[in-house]
Amino acid sequence: MSRPDAIRVVIVDDQELVRAGLRPLAERDGDILVIGEAADGRSGLSRVRELRPDVVLMDIRMPVMDGLEATRAIVADAALDGIRVLILTTFDEDDHVYEAVRAGASGYLLKDVSPDDLRAAIRTVAAGDALLSPTITAKVMRAVAAGHASPPDQTPLEGLSDREREVLTLIGRGNTNDEIAAALFLSPATARTYVSRLLGKLSARDRAALVVLAYETGLVAPGR
């Protein structure tokens, strides 16, 4: 039995068997409720607009419209603000991870994830946090580095203070708020304030967007 305040989820995947299997796994603890499904990105986008879920579990490779295009459409629609996309796919290539994060996804999981980790991921992105494991962060880093044929544009950093740049650097390295606080000798509350300030100043949707920005501007680079 789901709770009245359950996290509402829409599953978008072209395999019916996958959708059928994900539903009971997601709903097991009662705090997550699957309210809809779709078999391609276009119908998924329609379902999201109709049902307004908290989280969308989105596959990447689908007919009609793929998951990346659907994610971009969700993120770009002001009426869908606050809806989080969690990519769930069999594909682990660096460029897929990078494009998913750039598209606005708040997290990226492989379909061999454990049921417990799947539910934890849904809760994490529903709370407004980004799901960026060290492995995913490394893949974003490699993809950004591979695409830099010229020096990175640091224009977005011009309005940041030295301390804000330090915080953004640590975010780009995959540090949590508590780890940022410890590294910079701040209170956890102050660290959270800096992260919130960066989201506003850089017009970033979430922490995942800050990670990408840290790499794209060259603030964080491979091996540094």
Secondary structure, DSSP 8 states (H G I E B T S, - for coil): ---TT-EEEEEE-S-HHHHHHHHHHHHTTSSEEEEEEESSHHHHHHHHHHH--SEEEE-SS-SSS-HHHHHHHHHH-GGGTT-EEEEEES---HHHHHHHHHHT-SEEEETT--HHHHHHHHHHHHTT--B--HHHHHHHHHHHHHH-SS----GGGTT--HHHHHHHHHHHTT--HHHHHHHHT--HHHHHHHHHHHHHHTT-SSHHHHHHHHHHTTSS-TT-
